[in-house]
C-alpha cells in the first residue's frame, strides 16, 4: 500500500492544516497541481475557481488575491456541478457559500 504525506499549507513553515485548495498549471506539461492553504493563507473563493499560472504565488501581502492573472473560467455549460460541501465544512469565512433563496 502506497501512502502519501498529508497535504500542507503552501506557505513554507506554516504548521496549520490546510482547509481549502485551488489549482495551478504545472509548468511545461499542461496538467494542473493542487495548492493547499489553511484559513489564514487562502486566496478568495472566486480566485480559487480559476486555474492559476505555474509561477503564481499567494503572497501573504496580497491575500486574498494572488500574483497572477488566472485562466478564464470555462463556459457555464462545460462546468461540472459539484455537490455542496457538508454543512459542517470548516471553511475560511471568505469561502462561505452565497445564501440560497427560498
C-alpha positions as CSV (number, residue, x, y, z in Angstrom):
1,X,0.0,0.0,0.0
2,X,1.4,3.4,-1.0
3,X,0.7,6.2,1.4
4,X,1.1,9.9,0.6
5,X,2.0,12.5,3.0
6,X,-0.8,14.8,4.2
7,X,-1.1,18.0,2.2
8,X,0.4,21.1,3.8
9,X,-0.3,24.8,3.6
10,X,1.6,26.3,0.6
11,X,3.3,28.8,2.9
12,X,6.6,27.2,3.9
13,X,6.8,27.0,7.7
14,X,3.0,27.2,8.3
15,X,2.1,24.3,10.5
16,X,-1.7,24.9,10.3
17,X,-3.5,22.1,8.4
18,X,-5.0,23.1,5.1
19,X,-8.7,23.5,4.7
20,X,-9.0,24.7,1.1
21,X,-7.3,24.1,-2.3
22,X,-7.1,25.6,-5.8
23,X,-5.3,24.5,-8.9
24,X,-2.1,25.8,-10.5
25,X,-1.0,24.9,-14.1
26,X,2.1,22.7,-14.0
27,X,5.0,24.3,-15.9
28,X,5.6,22.8,-19.3
29,X,3.2,19.9,-19.2
30,X,-0.3,21.4,-19.2
31,X,-1.6,19.4,-16.2
32,X,-2.7,21.1,-13.0
33,X,-1.5,20.5,-9.5
34,X,-3.3,21.3,-6.2
35,X,-2.2,24.2,-4.0
36,X,-3.4,23.8,-0.4
37,X,-3.9,26.5,2.2
38,X,-5.0,27.0,5.8
39,X,-7.6,29.6,6.7
40,X,-5.0,32.4,7.1
41,X,-3.3,31.8,3.7
42,X,-6.3,31.1,1.4
43,X,-7.0,33.1,-1.7
44,X,-10.6,34.1,-2.3
45,X,-13.3,31.6,-3.3
46,X,-13.7,33.4,-6.6
47,X,-9.9,33.2,-7.3
48,X,-9.8,29.5,-6.4
49,X,-12.4,28.7,-9.0
50,X,-9.8,29.5,-11.7
51,X,-6.6,27.6,-12.7
52,X,-3.6,29.8,-11.9
53,X,-0.3,30.3,-13.7
54,X,2.7,28.0,-12.8
55,X,4.6,30.7,-11.0
56,X,1.6,32.1,-9.2
57,X,2.2,32.9,-5.6
58,X,-0.5,33.7,-3.0
59,X,1.7,36.4,-1.5
60,X,0.6,37.0,2.1
61,X,0.7,40.7,1.5
62,X,-1.8,40.3,-1.3
63,X,-4.2,37.8,0.2
64,X,-7.0,37.0,-0.6
65,X,-5.6,37.9,-4.0
66,X,-2.6,36.3,-5.8
67,X,0.2,37.3,-8.1
68,X,-1.1,36.2,-11.5
69,X,-3.9,36.6,-14.0
70,X,-5.7,33.3,-13.7
71,X,-7.1,31.4,-16.7
72,X,-10.7,32.3,-17.6
73,X,-13.4,30.1,-16.4
74,X,-14.9,27.6,-18.9
75,X,-18.4,28.4,-20.3
76,X,-21.1,27.6,-17.8
77,X,-22.4,24.7,-19.9
78,X,-19.0,23.0,-19.6
79,X,-18.6,23.4,-15.8
80,X,-19.4,20.2,-13.8
81,X,-21.8,20.7,-11.0
82,X,-20.1,19.7,-7.7
83,X,-22.0,18.5,-4.7
84,X,-22.5,21.0,-2.0
85,X,-20.0,20.8,0.9
86,X,-21.2,19.2,4.1
87,X,-23.0,21.6,6.4
88,X,-20.2,21.2,9.0
89,X,-17.4,22.1,6.5
90,X,-14.6,24.0,8.1
91,X,-14.0,26.8,5.6
92,X,-12.4,30.2,5.9
93,X,-15.0,33.0,6.4
94,X,-14.4,34.4,3.0
95,X,-15.2,31.0,1.5
96,X,-18.7,30.9,2.7
97,X,-21.2,29.9,0.0
98,X,-23.6,32.5,-1.1
99,X,-27.0,32.3,0.7
100,X,-29.6,30.4,-1.2
101,X,-33.0,32.0,-1.9
102,X,-36.0,30.0,-0.8
